Structure formats: structure tokens, C-alpha cells
Amino acid sequence: MNITIEHDAAQGRFFTRVHGHLCVCDYRLRDGVMAMTHTEVAPELEGQGIAGELVRAALDHARQQGLKIRPLCSYVQAYFRRHPEVQGLLA
């Protein structure tokens, strides 16, 4: 799926709209650590890789900004278990 992900730093959110549904990956930034708190995709859109794309965008941003990640969201925790290549971003 080809989606455009946007970053709203003021809201601490990476987001996209797919078929009118808002899909989000929320975080809180403190002392150089992105605490990733919530990922949500509408039930009818699940299984299409949207949540993974949102998390990848957040991790790319963290890498570019020299930030570490604290995965508080269960989806982000699972993402880290499935992708050992991102372990170096853990706070």
C-alpha cells in the first residue's frame, strides 16, 4: 500500500488517512527519548501494513534526530521483537 505519512511534532504524532480513516502512532518526547505510547488503525484497515509504516516513519525520524525509543505501546513492542535491526534505538 502506498500511503503518505505526516508528522505533527506539536501533537507528538505520526499519522495518515486511508479511505477517510485516521491512522496514528503517538509519542511523547522527553530528554532525547521518544516514548511511543499508542498506535491505532481502523479495524477495517488492519492487516495492510499501515501500523508498520507509521512505526517505521517514527523510527526513521528518531534515527535522523539522534533520539532513542521507549516502546510503551504493545504494537511497537511487538515491532521491536520482529525487527532486531532496530534494537539499537532502544532507550
N, CA, C and O atoms as a MOPAC input file, in Angstrom:
PM7 MOZYME 1SCF
protein

 N      0.84600 1    -1.17800 1     0.00000 1
 C      0.00000 1     0.00000 1     0.00000 1
 C      0.88800 1     1.23700 1     0.00000 1
 O      1.85200 1     1.31500 1     0.76100 1
 N      0.57100 1     2.17600 1    -0.83200 1
 C      1.32600 1     3.41900 1    -0.93300 1
 C      0.58500 1     4.50300 1    -0.15400 1
 O     -0.45000 1     4.99500 1    -0.60400 1
 N      1.11200 1     4.87700 1     1.01600 1
 C      0.47400 1     5.89000 1     1.84400 1
 C      1.45800 1     7.01400 1     2.13200 1
 O      2.67200 1     6.82000 1     2.07400 1
 N      0.93000 1     8.17400 1     2.43900 1
 C      1.74600 1     9.32000 1     2.81000 1
 C      1.61300 1     9.52900 1     4.30600 1
 O      0.51000 1     9.72900 1     4.81400 1
 N      2.72700 1     9.48300 1     5.00800 1
 C      2.72200 1     9.66300 1     6.45600 1
 C      3.20200 1    11.06900 1     6.76600 1
 O      4.20200 1    11.54400 1     6.22700 1
 N      2.46500 1    11.71600 1     7.64800 1
 C      2.81300 1    13.07200 1     8.07700 1
 C      3.22800 1    13.04200 1     9.53500 1
 O      2.86000 1    12.13800 1    10.28600 1
 N      4.00100 1    14.04600 1     9.92100 1
 C      4.47400 1    14.16500 1    11.30300 1
 C      3.97800 1    15.47900 1    11.87200 1
 O      4.25400 1    16.54600 1    11.32300 1
 N      3.24700 1    15.40300 1    12.97000 1
 C      2.80100 1    16.58700 1    13.69900 1
 C      3.57400 1    16.60900 1    15.01000 1
 O      3.14500 1    16.01600 1    16.00000 1
 N      4.70700 1    17.29000 1    15.01600 1
 C      5.58000 1    17.30400 1    16.18800 1
 C      4.88900 1    17.95700 1    17.38000 1
 O      5.09700 1    17.53400 1    18.51700 1
 N      4.07700 1    18.97200 1    17.14100 1
 C      3.38900 1    19.65700 1    18.23600 1
 C      2.43300 1    18.70900 1    18.96700 1
 O      2.25400 1    18.82600 1    20.17900 1
 N      1.82400 1    17.78300 1    18.24400 1
 C      0.90800 1    16.81000 1    18.83500 1
 C      1.60100 1    15.49800 1    19.21800 1
 O      0.99900 1    14.64300 1    19.86700 1
 N      2.86100 1    15.34300 1    18.81600 1
 C      3.57200 1    14.09600 1    19.08600 1
 C      2.92000 1    12.93500 1    18.35500 1
 O      2.56200 1    11.92500 1    18.96100 1
 N      2.77100 1    13.09100 1    17.04400 1
 C      2.00400 1    12.10600 1    16.28400 1
 C      2.51600 1    11.96400 1    14.86100 1
 O      2.80700 1    12.95100 1    14.18500 1
 N      2.62100 1    10.70900 1    14.41800 1
 C      2.77700 1    10.38300 1    13.00800 1
 C      1.41300 1     9.87400 1    12.57400 1
 O      0.78300 1     9.09400 1    13.28900 1
 N      0.95600 1    10.30900 1    11.41000 1
 C     -0.40500 1     9.93700 1    11.02300 1
 C     -0.56300 1     9.87300 1     9.51200 1
 O      0.24100 1    10.40500 1     8.74700 1
 N     -1.62600 1     9.20400 1     9.12000 1
 C     -2.03600 1     9.14500 1     7.72800 1
 C     -3.54500 1     8.97900 1     7.70200 1
 O     -4.15000 1     8.59600 1     8.70300 1
 N     -4.14000 1     9.26200 1     6.58100 1
 C     -5.56600 1     8.99300 1     6.37300 1
 C     -5.67900 1     8.00400 1     5.22000 1
 O     -5.11400 1     8.20500 1     4.14500 1
 N     -6.42200 1     6.93300 1     5.47200 1
 C     -6.62900 1     5.90200 1     4.46400 1
 C     -8.13100 1     5.67500 1     4.36000 1
 O     -8.78200 1     5.30500 1     5.33700 1
 N     -8.67200 1     5.89700 1     3.17900 1
 C    -10.11000 1     5.74200 1     2.94200 1
 C    -10.92300 1     6.49000 1     3.99500 1
 O    -11.94300 1     5.99300 1     4.47300 1
 N    -10.46400 1     7.68500 1     4.35100 1
 C    -11.18100 1     8.53200 1     5.29700 1
 C    -10.92400 1     8.22200 1     6.76200 1
 O    -11.45300 1     8.91200 1     7.63400 1
 N    -10.12700 1     7.20600 1     7.05400 1
 C     -9.84500 1     6.82300 1     8.44600 1
 C     -8.49600 1     7.37900 1     8.87600 1
 O     -7.50100 1     7.24900 1     8.16400 1
 N     -8.47400 1     8.00000 1    10.05000 1
 C     -7.22800 1     8.48600 1    10.62700 1
 C     -6.49800 1     7.32200 1    11.28200 1
 O     -7.07500 1     6.59600 1    12.09200 1
 N     -5.23900 1     7.14700 1    10.93300 1
 C     -4.38400 1     6.10300 1    11.49300 1
 C     -3.20500 1     6.81800 1    12.15100 1
 O     -2.60800 1     7.71100 1    11.54900 1
 N     -2.86500 1     6.42800 1    13.38700 1
 C     -1.89300 1     7.20700 1    14.15500 1
 C     -0.85200 1     6.35600 1    14.86200 1
 O     -1.06000 1     5.17700 1    15.14900 1
 N      0.26200 1     6.99300 1    15.12800 1
 C      1.30000 1     6.48000 1    16.02000 1
 C      1.70700 1     7.67200 1    16.89200 1
 O      2.35200 1     8.60700 1    16.41800 1
 N      1.32400 1     7.62700 1    18.16700 1
 C      1.54700 1     8.75000 1    19.08600 1
 C      2.78800 1     8.52100 1    19.94100 1
 O      3.17500 1     7.38400 1    20.21500 1
 N      3.39600 1     9.61700 1    20.35200 1
 C      4.58500 1     9.53700 1    21.20700 1
 C      4.68600 1    10.76900 1    22.08500 1
 O      4.05200 1    11.79200 1    21.82700 1
 N      5.49800 1    10.65100 1    23.12800 1
 C      5.87200 1    11.78600 1    23.97400 1
 C      7.38500 1    11.89500 1    23.91200 1
 O      8.08700 1    10.88900 1    24.01900 1
 N      7.88600 1    13.09800 1    23.74000 1
 C      9.33000 1    13.32100 1    23.64100 1
 C      9.82300 1    13.98700 1    24.91500 1
 O      9.30900 1    15.02200 1    25.34000 1
 N     10.84900 1    13.35600 1    25.52200 1
 C     11.43400 1    13.94200 1    26.72600 1
 C     12.88300 1    13.48900 1    26.83900 1
 O     13.18900 1    12.29900 1    26.76000 1
 N     13.75900 1    14.45600 1    27.02500 1
 C     15.18400 1    14.17800 1    27.24800 1
 C     15.78400 1    13.25500 1    26.18800 1
 O     16.55100 1    12.34800 1    26.50800 1
 N     15.43000 1    13.49100 1    24.92900 1
 C     16.00500 1    12.72800 1    23.83300 1
 C     15.43200 1    11.32900 1    23.66100 1
 O     15.99800 1    10.50700 1    22.94000 1
 N     14.30800 1    11.05500 1    24.32300 1
 C     13.67000 1     9.74500 1    24.21700 1
 C     12.22600 1     9.91700 1    23.73800 1
 O     11.44700 1    10.68300 1    24.30500 1
 N     11.89800 1     9.17900 1    22.67700 1
 C     10.51500 1     9.13000 1    22.18800 1
 C      9.82400 1     7.95600 1    22.87300 1
 O     10.10700 1     6.79800 1    22.56600 1
 N      8.92800 1     8.25500 1    23.79100 1
 C      8.12000 1     7.20600 1    24.41300 1
 C      6.92400 1     6.99100 1    23.49000 1
 O      6.02200 1     7.82700 1    23.42200 1
 N      6.92600 1     5.88100 1    22.79000 1
 C      5.87100 1     5.59400 1    21.81400 1
 C      4.70600 1     4.96200 1    22.55800 1
 O      4.80600 1     3.84000 1    23.05500 1
 N      3.59400 1     5.69600 1    22.63100 1
 C      2.51000 1     5.37200 1    23.54600 1
 C      1.30100 1     4.68700 1    22.92300 1
 O      0.57400 1     3.97800 1    23.62000 1
 N      1.07100 1     4.88100 1    21.63600 1
 C     -0.18900 1     4.38200 1    21.07000 1
 C     -0.09100 1     4.29600 1    19.55600 1
 O      0.38800 1     5.22000 1    18.89900 1
 N     -0.54600 1     3.18600 1    19.01400 1
 C     -0.65600 1     3.02100 1    17.56500 1
 C     -2.07400 1     2.54400 1    17.29300 1
 O     -2.55700 1     1.61600 1    17.94200 1
 N     -2.73900 1     3.17400 1    16.33900 1
 C     -4.12800 1     2.79500 1    16.05700 1
 C     -4.43300 1     2.87500 1    14.56600 1
 O     -4.12900 1     3.86200 1    13.89500 1
 N     -5.04100 1     1.80300 1    14.07600 1
 C     -5.50800 1     1.70900 1    12.70100 1
 C     -6.94000 1     1.20500 1    12.77200 1
 O     -7.23500 1     0.29600 1    13.54900 1
 N     -7.82800 1     1.77500 1    11.98000 1
 C     -9.23100 1     1.34400 1    11.97900 1
 C     -9.31500 1    -0.15900 1    11.71800 1
 O     -8.56700 1    -0.68100 1    10.89200 1
 N    -10.21400 1    -0.86200 1    12.41100 1
 C    -10.31300 1    -2.32500 1    12.25600 1
 C    -10.43900 1    -2.78300 1    10.80400 1
 O     -9.87100 1    -3.81000 1    10.43000 1
 N    -11.16500 1    -2.04600 1     9.99600 1
 C    -11.34700 1    -2.46500 1     8.60400 1
 C    -10.08500 1    -2.29900 1     7.75900 1
 O    -10.03400 1    -2.76700 1     6.62200 1
 N     -9.06300 1    -1.63200 1     8.31300 1
 C     -7.80600 1    -1.43000 1     7.58800 1
 C     -6.67100 1    -2.29900 1     8.13100 1
 O     -5.56800 1    -2.29700 1     7.58500 1
 N     -6.94200 1    -3.03500 1     9.19800 1
 C     -5.89700 1    -3.85600 1     9.80800 1
 C     -5.38500 1    -4.90900 1     8.82600 1
 O     -6.10800 1    -5.36000 1     7.93800 1
 N     -4.12800 1    -5.28500 1     9.00900 1
 C     -3.53200 1    -6.31900 1     8.17900 1
 C     -2.98500 1    -5.83200 1     6.85200 1
 O     -2.57400 1    -6.63900 1     6.01800 1
 N     -2.97400 1    -4.51300 1     6.64200 1
 C     -2.48500 1    -3.95500 1     5.38700 1
 C     -1.11400 1    -3.29700 1     5.53300 1
 O     -0.60700 1    -2.70100 1     4.58300 1
 N     -0.51700 1    -3.40400 1     6.71300 1
 C      0.82500 1    -2.86400 1     6.91900 1
 C      0.86300 1    -1.39200 1     7.28700 1
 O      1.94100 1    -0.79700 1     7.31900 1
 N     -0.28000 1    -0.79300 1     7.56300 1
 C     -0.31400 1     0.64600 1     7.85300 1
 C      0.37300 1     0.95700 1     9.17900 1
 O      1.16700 1     1.89500 1     9.25600 1
 N      0.08200 1     0.18700 1    10.21700 1
 C      0.71500 1     0.42400 1    11.52100 1
 C      2.23400 1     0.29200 1    11.40700 1
 O      2.97500 1     1.08700 1    11.98400 1
 N      2.68900 1    -0.70300 1    10.67000 1
 C      4.12200 1    -0.88500 1    10.47000 1
 C      4.75900 1     0.30400 1     9.78000 1
 O      5.86000 1     0.72100 1    10.14000 1
 N      4.07100 1     0.85300 1     8.78800 1
 C      4.58200 1     2.03900 1     8.08600 1
 C      4.66400 1     3.24100 1     9.02900 1
 O      5.62600 1     4.00800 1     8.97600 1
 N      3.66600 1     3.40200 1     9.88400 1
 C      3.68200 1     4.50600 1    10.85100 1
 C      4.85800 1     4.36000 1    11.81500 1
 O      5.57000 1     5.32700 1    12.08600 1
 N      5.05600 1     3.15700 1    12.32500 1
 C      6.15500 1     2.92100 1    13.26000 1
 C      7.49400 1     3.12000 1    12.55400 1
 O      8.39900 1     3.72900 1    13.12400 1
 N      7.64000 1     2.62400 1    11.33600 1
 C      8.89100 1     2.82400 1    10.58000 1
 C      9.18700 1     4.31100 1    10.39800 1
 O     10.33600 1     4.73500 1    10.52500 1
 N      8.16200 1     5.09900 1    10.10200 1
 C      8.36200 1     6.54800 1     9.94000 1
 C      8.84700 1     7.16700 1    11.24900 1
 O      9.73800 1     8.01500 1    11.24700 1
 N      8.26300 1     6.74300 1    12.35400 1
 C      8.68100 1     7.26600 1    13.66100 1
 C     10.12100 1     6.86500 1    13.96800 1
 O     10.90200 1     7.67800 1    14.46200 1
 N     10.47500 1     5.61100 1    13.67600 1
 C     11.83800 1     5.14800 1    13.94200 1
 C     12.84700 1     5.84100 1    13.03200 1
 O     13.95100 1     6.16300 1    13.47100 1
 N     12.48800 1     6.07200 1    11.78800 1
 C     13.36400 1     6.81800 1    10.87500 1
 C     13.60300 1     8.22200 1    11.40500 1
 O     14.72800 1     8.72200 1    11.37900 1
 N     12.54700 1     8.84900 1    11.88100 1
 C     12.66500 1    10.19400 1    12.45500 1
 C     13.59500 1    10.16300 1    13.67300 1
 O     14.47700 1    11.01100 1    13.80700 1
 N     13.39400 1     9.19000 1    14.54800 1
 C     14.23100 1     9.07300 1    15.74400 1
 C     15.70200 1     8.91400 1    15.34900 1
 O     16.57900 1     9.56200 1    15.92100 1
 N     15.95800 1     8.05800 1    14.38100 1
 C     17.33200 1     7.81400 1    13.91900 1
 C     17.94600 1     9.11400 1    13.37900 1
 O     19.08300 1     9.44900 1    13.70900 1
 N     17.19400 1     9.83800 1    12.55300 1
 C     17.69800 1    11.07900 1    11.96000 1
 C     17.96300 1    12.15800 1    13.00700 1
 O     18.86800 1    12.97700 1    12.84700 1
 N     17.17300 1    12.15300 1    14.07300 1
 C     17.30300 1    13.17800 1    15.11100 1
 C     18.19500 1    12.75500 1    16.27200 1
 O     18.40500 1    13.52600 1    17.20900 1
 N     18.71800 1    11.53400 1    16.21200 1
 C     19.57200 1    11.04100 1    17.29200 1
 C     18.80100 1    10.73100 1    18.56700 1
 O     19.34200 1    10.85500 1    19.66600 1
 N     17.53600 1    10.32600 1    18.42900 1
 C     16.68700 1    10.01800 1    19.57700 1
 C     16.69000 1     8.52600 1    19.86500 1
 O     17.00500 1     7.71700 1    18.99200 1
 N     16.34200 1     8.17300 1    21.07800 1
 C     16.14400 1     6.78500 1    21.47900 1
 C     14.63600 1     6.54200 1    21.60200 1
 O     13.84400 1     7.48300 1    21.65300 1
 N     14.26100 1     5.26700 1    21.64800 1
 C     12.85200 1     4.87700 1    21.68700 1
 C     12.55100 1     4.10700 1    22.96700 1
 O     13.30700 1     3.22100 1    23.36600 1
 N     11.44800 1     4.45200 1    23.59800 1
 C     10.89600 1     3.66200 1    24.69700 1
 C      9.54000 1     3.14700 1    24.21100 1
 O      8.58000 1     3.91600 1    24.14900 1
 N      9.44600 1     1.87200 1    23.86700 1
 C      8.20900 1     1.32400 1    23.30100 1
 C      7.17800 1     0.98700 1    24.39200 1
 O      7.24100 1    -0.08900 1    24.98600 1
 N      6.25200 1     1.87900 1    24.65100 1
 C      5.21300 1     1.65300 1    25.64900 1
 C      3.97300 1     1.01200 1    25.03500 1
 O      3.21000 1     0.34100 1    25.73000 1
 N      3.77500 1     1.21300 1    23.75900 1
 C      2.64000 1     0.65500 1    23.01300 1
 C      2.92600 1    -0.81700 1    22.69700 1
 O      4.03700 1    -1.16400 1    22.29600 1
 N      1.91800 1    -1.68200 1    22.87800 1
 C      2.11900 1    -3.11800 1    22.63100 1
 C      2.48500 1    -3.39500 1    21.17600 1
 O      3.27300 1    -4.30100 1    20.90400 1
 N      1.93000 1    -2.63200 1    20.23800 1
 C      2.28200 1    -2.85000 1    18.83200 1
 C      3.75700 1    -2.51900 1    18.59900 1
 O      4.45500 1    -3.26400 1    17.91100 1
 N      4.22900 1    -1.42000 1    19.16000 1
 C      5.63400 1    -1.02300 1    18.98000 1
 C      6.54900 1    -2.04400 1    19.65800 1
 O      7.61700 1    -2.35100 1    19.13000 1
 N      6.15300 1    -2.57100 1    20.81000 1
 C      6.93700 1    -3.61700 1    21.46000 1
 C      7.06000 1    -4.83300 1    20.55100 1
 O      8.14700 1    -5.39100 1    20.39800 1
 N      5.95400 1    -5.24000 1    19.95100 1
 C      5.97100 1    -6.38500 1    19.02700 1
 C      6.83200 1    -6.07400 1    17.81100 1
 O      7.54900 1    -6.94500 1    17.31800 1
 N      6.76500 1    -4.83900 1    17.32500 1
 C      7.57700 1    -4.43600 1    16.17300 1
 C      9.05800 1    -4.62600 1    16.50200 1
 O      9.80800 1    -5.15400 1    15.68000 1
 N      9.48400 1    -4.20800 1    17.68300 1
 C     10.87900 1    -4.35200 1    18.07900 1
 C     11.27500 1    -5.82300 1    18.17900 1
 O     12.39800 1    -6.18400 1    17.82700 1
 N     10.37300 1    -6.67100 1    18.65100 1
 C     10.68000 1    -8.11200 1    18.72300 1
 C     10.85100 1    -8.70300 1    17.32100 1
 O     11.70000 1    -9.57000 1    17.11200 1
 N     10.04500 1    -8.23700 1    16.36300 1
 C     10.09300 1    -8.78700 1    14.99800 1
 C     11.21700 1    -8.20600 1    14.14400 1
 O     11.56600 1    -8.77000 1    13.10700 1
 N     11.78400 1    -7.07900 1    14.57600 1
 C     12.79500 1    -6.39000 1    13.76000 1
 C     14.05400 1    -6.13000 1    14.59900 1
 O     14.23700 1    -5.03100 1    15.12200 1
 N     14.90500 1    -7.12900 1    14.72300 1
 C     16.10900 1    -6.96000 1    15.53700 1
 C     17.03200 1    -5.84000 1    15.03900 1
 O     17.85100 1    -5.32700 1    15.80200 1
 N     16.90400 1    -5.46700 1    13.78400 1
 C     17.77500 1    -4.41400 1    13.23800 1
 C     17.51800 1    -3.04600 1    13.87400 1
 O     18.33300 1    -2.13800 1    13.70800 1
 N     16.41600 1    -2.87800 1    14.59300 1
 C     16.12400 1    -1.57100 1    15.21900 1
 C     16.43700 1    -1.56400 1    16.71900 1
 O     16.19800 1    -0.56000 1    17.39100 1
 N     16.95900 1    -2.65000 1    17.24200 1
 C     17.24900 1    -2.74500 1    18.68200 1
 C     18.15800 1    -1.63100 1    19.19700 1
 O     18.06300 1    -1.23000 1    20.35700 1
 N     19.03200 1    -1.14000 1    18.33400 1
 C     19.95700 1    -0.07100 1    18.73600 1
 C     19.26800 1     1.23600 1    19.06900 1
 O     19.89300 1     2.13000 1    19.64200 1
 N     17.98600 1     1.37200 1    18.72300 1
 C     17.25500 1     2.58900 1    19.04600 1
 C     16.62700 1     2.56600 1    20.43900 1
 O     16.13600 1     3.58900 1    20.91700 1
 N     16.64400 1     1.40700 1    21.08700 1
 C     16.01000 1     1.29600 1    22.40400 1
 C     16.70900 1     2.14900 1    23.45100 1
 O     17.93700 1     2.21000 1    23.51500 1
 N     15.90100 1     2.79900 1    24.26100 1
 C     16.43500 1     3.64200 1    25.35000 1
 C     16.86500 1     2.75700 1    26.50800 1
 O     17.34200 1     3.26000 1    27.52500 1

